[in-house]
Amino acid sequence: MVHNGGLSVAATYSASLDAQIPPAKAGQYRIIVRADIFNEINEGVNERNNMRASSDPVSVTVEELQLGVTLDATLSPENFDYIV
């Protein structure tokens, strides 16, 4: 996601992003957003405001697998992270 244009001092903007999170256990998490991650914009002493955790937690739920019960599923390579 790219923001075009500048922002005045203390100005904000909102955006949204649909993304898959990495595998996680069920629970509540906070999303950390990092702006200007490659430090491409010189902000002098204001670099420290480029990271913030979400104010509200995100709830992750995981469907429970039942032992001894068949589950039909389709697996494809893009569903996995490979360790080489």
Buried (B, 14 or more C-beta within 10 A) or exposed (E): EEEEEEEEEEEEEEEEEEEEEEEEEEEEBEEEEEEEEEEEEEEEEEEEEBEEEEEEEEEEEEEEEEEEEEEEEEEEEEEEEEEE
